[in-house]
Amino acid sequence: MNYKKVLYIIIPLLAIAFVVFRLKSNKTEAEKKIYQYNKEQPIHVATERVYEQNIGNVFSFTGSFEPDKESKLSAEVQGKINEIYVDLGQQVAKGQLLVQLDNVLLQQQINAIDVQIEGLSSDVQRYTILANADAVQGIQLEKSVLALKSAKIQKATLLEQLNKTKIVAPFSGVITAKMNEVGAFAAPGVPLLQLTEIAALRFTINVSEMEVSKFQIGKSYPIKIDALPTLSLIGKVEMISSKANVANSFPVQFKVQNTNNNQVKAGMFGKVELTSGSDEKGILIPSSVIVGTAEKPQVYIVKAGKATLAEVQISKRKEDKAIVAKGLKEGDIIITNGFQNLFEGAAISEK
């Protein structure tokens, strides 16, 4: 028997066996060092039992204020900016001069046409006297009259162009943007200033299809301002959308008169609160416990010591609470905290 050949076979096999053993040993040691989450271990959560409550007294709808009018002002003719008479944040009145463009060339053209009109007026007077005396042909008087009319039309055109070198405020408001400075070149359609009116505001809320009937066109409702809790304004409904937006809500828009010193600014938030006067009851839960998506809201409830996801239907929001129309019943226990490792079917222990 050739022992050398046997050794050549056995030695590589032993080496391979040793490597496999070491790899398994290293894997076992590594697994011991890695934290293994035990899905059977109960998760500590906070819970709350839900009950029907009186929710019929006040309905609150959050919205935001927008300017009633806002316009970017630009020149109708081109020219160098000679003067800008307003600064950012300045209050201006309707018709107030805001920007003056260079008009020297137009003024010179008007002066020239004035001289022409003066000469043609004299010609018309002279030819009228001569024509009445049959000293000249009537066609000469007719040409002078037509030339005078043409010159006056040219002057009117130049005066209109001269007037367009002055940019005035189309309505009263506040300068909220300044896009150019003196010496720059203005061109038609290029914004120079932005004018915003906040003496009157628009306030928009979004309501569900079940709540649209609570509002009527032309009716007034009180609006509270989040940043000014002591202030309340009256908003008159001007528009109720006939089509839902992407969130399946219906925009309702109010016209609101601001305070005398324009305390309410565009972009501020507010609330319309309605009192129903009924004893309607419902299940009220914290908005923070809702998981899932806006289209498919869910909450975790406790069943037999385990977490179970339940689909719910939210009828409306009330400050930091949500009113559940379907999906929960009185006595259900919902999970209010401890969502970090929570999953469907997880064993739970209440804190």
GUDREN-919172 format. One record per residue (C-alpha): residue in three letters; x, y, z. Coordinates in steps of 0.1 Angstrom, whole numbers, plus 5000, padded with zeros to 4 digits. Layout:
- ALA, X, Y, Z
...
//
This chain:
- MET, 5000, 5000, 5000
- ASN, 5013, 5035, 4991
- TYR, 5011, 5054, 5024
- LYS, 5023, 5086, 5007
- LYS, 4992, 5088, 4985
- VAL, 4970, 5082, 5015
- LEU, 4986, 5110, 5034
- TYR, 4982, 5133, 5003
- ILE, 4945, 5127, 5005
- ILE, 4940, 5128, 5043
- ILE, 4960, 5159, 5050
- PRO, 4939, 5183, 5027
- LEU, 4907, 5167, 5041
- LEU, 4918, 5174, 5076
- ALA, 4927, 5210, 5066
- ILE, 4893, 5216, 5051
- ALA, 4876, 5201, 5082
- PHE, 4896, 5224, 5104
- VAL, 4886, 5255, 5084
- VAL, 4849, 5245, 5084
- PHE, 4851, 5240, 5122
- ARG, 4867, 5274, 5127
- LEU, 4842, 5292, 5105
- LYS, 4813, 5277, 5124
- SER, 4829, 5286, 5157
- ASN, 4835, 5322, 5146
- LYS, 4798, 5324, 5134
- THR, 4786, 5312, 5168
- GLU, 4807, 5337, 5186
- ALA, 4795, 5366, 5164
- GLU, 4759, 5356, 5168
- LYS, 4763, 5357, 5206
- LYS, 4776, 5393, 5203
- ILE, 4748, 5405, 5181
- TYR, 4715, 5416, 5198
- GLN, 4687, 5393, 5187
- TYR, 4653, 5409, 5190
- ASN, 4629, 5384, 5206
- LYS, 4595, 5388, 5189
- GLU, 4579, 5368, 5217
- GLN, 4590, 5392, 5243
- PRO, 4561, 5416, 5253
- ILE, 4565, 5452, 5242
- HIS, 4558, 5479, 5268
- VAL, 4531, 5502, 5257
- ALA, 4507, 5528, 5271
- THR, 4470, 5522, 5265
- GLU, 4437, 5540, 5269
- ARG, 4401, 5527, 5269
- VAL, 4378, 5547, 5246
- TYR, 4343, 5559, 5255
- GLU, 4316, 5578, 5237
- GLN, 4317, 5615, 5245
- ASN, 4296, 5645, 5238
- ILE, 4311, 5659, 5205
- GLY, 4281, 5679, 5193
- ASN, 4289, 5712, 5209
- VAL, 4318, 5727, 5189
- PHE, 4332, 5719, 5155
- SER, 4366, 5734, 5147
- PHE, 4380, 5739, 5112
- THR, 4415, 5751, 5107
- GLY, 4425, 5772, 5077
- SER, 4449, 5799, 5066
- PHE, 4447, 5836, 5055
- GLU, 4457, 5848, 5020
- PRO, 4457, 5883, 5006
- ASP, 4425, 5894, 4988
- LYS, 4446, 5910, 4961
- GLU, 4482, 5906, 4951
- SER, 4498, 5918, 4919
- LYS, 4533, 5920, 4904
- LEU, 4536, 5955, 4888
- SER, 4556, 5960, 4856
- ALA, 4560, 5987, 4830
- GLU, 4540, 5989, 4798
- VAL, 4568, 6006, 4779
- GLN, 4606, 6001, 4781
- GLY, 4630, 6026, 4796
- LYS, 4655, 6034, 4823
- ILE, 4642, 6036, 4859
- ASN, 4647, 6072, 4871
- GLU, 4630, 6070, 4905
- ILE, 4614, 6044, 4928
- TYR, 4594, 6062, 4954
- VAL, 4585, 6033, 4977
- ASP, 4604, 6009, 4999
- LEU, 4597, 5973, 5009
- GLY, 4570, 5971, 5035
- GLN, 4556, 6005, 5028
- GLN, 4518, 6011, 5028
- VAL, 4506, 6028, 4996
- ALA, 4473, 6042, 4984
- LYS, 4455, 6035, 4952
- GLY, 4468, 6058, 4924
- GLN, 4500, 6067, 4943
- LEU, 4531, 6071, 4920
- LEU, 4555, 6042, 4926
- VAL, 4580, 6042, 4898
- GLN, 4591, 6069, 4872
- LEU, 4608, 6058, 4840
- ASP, 4629, 6081, 4819
- ASN, 4607, 6102, 4796
- VAL, 4630, 6130, 4783
- LEU, 4628, 6119, 4747
- LEU, 4590, 6116, 4748
- GLN, 4588, 6151, 4764
- GLN, 4609, 6165, 4735
- GLN, 4587, 6149, 4709
- ILE, 4556, 6164, 4726
- ASN, 4573, 6198, 4726
- ALA, 4580, 6194, 4689
- ILE, 4545, 6184, 4681
- ASP, 4532, 6214, 4701
- VAL, 4552, 6237, 4678
- GLN, 4537, 6219, 4648
- ILE, 4502, 6222, 4661
- GLU, 4507, 6259, 4668
- GLY, 4519, 6265, 4632
- LEU, 4490, 6244, 4617
- SER, 4465, 6263, 4639
- SER, 4478, 6296, 4624
- ASP, 4476, 6281, 4589
- VAL, 4440, 6270, 4594
- GLN, 4430, 6305, 4607
- ARG, 4447, 6322, 4578
- TYR, 4433, 6299, 4551
- THR, 4399, 6302, 4566
- ILE, 4400, 6340, 4562
- LEU, 4414, 6337, 4526
- ALA, 4389, 6310, 4516
- ASN, 4360, 6331, 4528
- ALA, 4374, 6359, 4506
- ASP, 4378, 6335, 4477
- ALA, 4415, 6344, 4478
- VAL, 4427, 6307, 4479
- GLN, 4412, 6274, 4469
- GLY, 4392, 6255, 4496
- ILE, 4413, 6224, 4492
- GLN, 4442, 6243, 4509
- LEU, 4421, 6250, 4539
- GLU, 4410, 6214, 4540
- LYS, 4446, 6201, 4539
- SER, 4455, 6224, 4568
- VAL, 4426, 6212, 4589
- LEU, 4434, 6175, 4583
- ALA, 4471, 6181, 4591
- LEU, 4461, 6198, 4623
- LYS, 4439, 6169, 4633
- SER, 4467, 6144, 4625
- ALA, 4491, 6164, 4647
- LYS, 4467, 6164, 4676
- ILE, 4463, 6126, 4673
- GLN, 4501, 6122, 4674
- LYS, 4502, 6144, 4705
- ALA, 4475, 6123, 4722
- THR, 4495, 6091, 4714
- LEU, 4527, 6106, 4728
- LEU, 4509, 6118, 4759
- GLU, 4496, 6082, 4765
- GLN, 4531, 6069, 4761
- LEU, 4543, 6096, 4786
- ASN, 4516, 6085, 4810
- LYS, 4528, 6049, 4809
- THR, 4563, 6059, 4821
- LYS, 4546, 6064, 4855
- ILE, 4537, 6032, 4874
- VAL, 4510, 6039, 4900
- ALA, 4493, 6016, 4925
- PRO, 4462, 5999, 4911
- PHE, 4449, 5994, 4946
- SER, 4458, 6002, 4982
- GLY, 4482, 5978, 4998
- VAL, 4517, 5970, 5010
- ILE, 4549, 5967, 4989
- THR, 4559, 5930, 4996
- ALA, 4586, 5927, 4970
- LYS, 4611, 5950, 4952
- MET, 4627, 5934, 4922
- ASN, 4647, 5964, 4907
- GLU, 4666, 5995, 4916
- VAL, 4671, 6030, 4901
- GLY, 4692, 6029, 4870
- ALA, 4680, 5995, 4859
- PHE, 4662, 5990, 4826
- ALA, 4625, 5983, 4827
- ALA, 4609, 5962, 4800
- PRO, 4572, 5953, 4794
- GLY, 4562, 5922, 4815
- VAL, 4593, 5923, 4838
- PRO, 4581, 5927, 4874
- LEU, 4594, 5957, 4893
- LEU, 4573, 5956, 4925
- GLN, 4548, 5933, 4942
- LEU, 4518, 5949, 4958
- THR, 4497, 5930, 4983
- GLU, 4464, 5941, 4999
- ILE, 4457, 5927, 5034
- ALA, 4430, 5952, 5044
- ALA, 4408, 5925, 5031
- LEU, 4418, 5888, 5034
- ARG, 4406, 5854, 5021
- PHE, 4404, 5826, 5047
- THR, 4402, 5790, 5033
- ILE, 4393, 5758, 5052
- ASN, 4389, 5723, 5039
- VAL, 4359, 5702, 5050
- SER, 4346, 5667, 5045
- GLU, 4316, 5659, 5023
- MET, 4296, 5654, 5055
- GLU, 4304, 5689, 5067
- VAL, 4298, 5709, 5035
- SER, 4261, 5714, 5044
- LYS, 4272, 5733, 5076
- PHE, 4282, 5763, 5055
- GLN, 4261, 5786, 5033
- ILE, 4271, 5811, 5007
- GLY, 4267, 5847, 5020
- LYS, 4265, 5837, 5056
- SER, 4290, 5850, 5082
- TYR, 4309, 5830, 5107
- PRO, 4334, 5839, 5135
- ILE, 4371, 5832, 5128
- LYS, 4397, 5830, 5156
- ILE, 4434, 5837, 5148
- ASP, 4460, 5813, 5163
- ALA, 4487, 5839, 5167
- LEU, 4463, 5865, 5182
- PRO, 4441, 5845, 5206
- THR, 4422, 5875, 5219
- LEU, 4412, 5886, 5184
- SER, 4381, 5873, 5165
- LEU, 4371, 5884, 5130
- ILE, 4339, 5878, 5110
- GLY, 4342, 5859, 5077
- LYS, 4316, 5858, 5050
- VAL, 4314, 5827, 5029
- GLU, 4321, 5836, 4992
- MET, 4329, 5802, 4977
- ILE, 4321, 5765, 4985
- SER, 4339, 5743, 4960
- SER, 4318, 5720, 4939
- LYS, 4346, 5695, 4935
- ALA, 4368, 5678, 4961
- ASN, 4405, 5682, 4961
- VAL, 4431, 5655, 4960
- ALA, 4426, 5649, 4998
- ASN, 4388, 5644, 4991
- SER, 4380, 5676, 5010
- PHE, 4360, 5706, 4998
- PRO, 4375, 5741, 5001
- VAL, 4353, 5767, 5017
- GLN, 4365, 5803, 5013
- PHE, 4356, 5834, 5034
- LYS, 4361, 5871, 5028
- VAL, 4374, 5888, 5059
- GLN, 4380, 5925, 5067
- ASN, 4412, 5930, 5086
- THR, 4416, 5952, 5117
- ASN, 4423, 5989, 5112
- ASN, 4461, 5984, 5118
- ASN, 4462, 5951, 5097
- GLN, 4471, 5929, 5126
- VAL, 4463, 5897, 5107
- LYS, 4490, 5889, 5081
- ALA, 4488, 5867, 5050
- GLY, 4499, 5832, 5059
- MET, 4486, 5832, 5094
- PHE, 4464, 5803, 5106
- GLY, 4430, 5805, 5122
- LYS, 4399, 5785, 5131
- VAL, 4362, 5786, 5123
- GLU, 4343, 5772, 5152
- LEU, 4306, 5761, 5149
- THR, 4283, 5754, 5178
- SER, 4258, 5727, 5169
- GLY, 4236, 5729, 5200
- SER, 4230, 5691, 5199
- ASP, 4240, 5663, 5222
- GLU, 4257, 5643, 5195
- LYS, 4281, 5616, 5209
- GLY, 4311, 5599, 5194
- ILE, 4345, 5583, 5201
- LEU, 4373, 5609, 5205
- ILE, 4409, 5597, 5202
- PRO, 4443, 5616, 5202
- SER, 4454, 5623, 5166
- SER, 4489, 5610, 5176
- VAL, 4477, 5574, 5179
- ILE, 4467, 5572, 5142
- VAL, 4490, 5552, 5120
- GLY, 4488, 5542, 5084
- THR, 4481, 5568, 5057
- ALA, 4456, 5597, 5053
- GLU, 4436, 5575, 5029
- LYS, 4437, 5544, 5051
- PRO, 4441, 5555, 5088
- GLN, 4446, 5528, 5114
- VAL, 4450, 5524, 5152
- TYR, 4465, 5497, 5173
- ILE, 4440, 5481, 5197
- VAL, 4446, 5454, 5223
- LYS, 4430, 5420, 5219
- ALA, 4439, 5390, 5240
- GLY, 4471, 5407, 5251
- LYS, 4483, 5413, 5215
- ALA, 4485, 5444, 5193
- THR, 4460, 5444, 5164
- LEU, 4457, 5470, 5137
- ALA, 4421, 5482, 5132
- GLU, 4411, 5504, 5102
- VAL, 4391, 5535, 5113
- GLN, 4372, 5562, 5095
- ILE, 4378, 5597, 5108
- SER, 4348, 5620, 5104
- LYS, 4365, 5652, 5116
- ARG, 4393, 5667, 5136
- LYS, 4389, 5687, 5168
- GLU, 4421, 5704, 5178
- ASP, 4446, 5676, 5186
- LYS, 4418, 5650, 5187
- ALA, 4401, 5629, 5160
- ILE, 4365, 5618, 5159
- VAL, 4361, 5582, 5148
- ALA, 4330, 5574, 5127
- LYS, 4337, 5537, 5122
- GLY, 4362, 5511, 5133
- LEU, 4361, 5515, 5171
- LYS, 4334, 5508, 5197
- GLU, 4330, 5519, 5233
- GLY, 4353, 5499, 5256
- ASP, 4380, 5492, 5231
- ILE, 4415, 5496, 5244
- ILE, 4438, 5516, 5221
- ILE, 4476, 5518, 5223
- THR, 4487, 5555, 5228
- ASN, 4525, 5551, 5232
- GLY, 4553, 5527, 5226
- PHE, 4550, 5523, 5188
- GLN, 4587, 5519, 5181
- ASN, 4589, 5481, 5178
- LEU, 4552, 5475, 5176
- PHE, 4538, 5452, 5149
- GLU, 4506, 5433, 5141
- GLY, 4502, 5404, 5166
- ALA, 4530, 5416, 5189
- ALA, 4526, 5406, 5226
- ILE, 4522, 5437, 5247
- SER, 4525, 5446, 5284
- GLU, 4508, 5478, 5296
- LYS, 4529, 5504, 5315
//
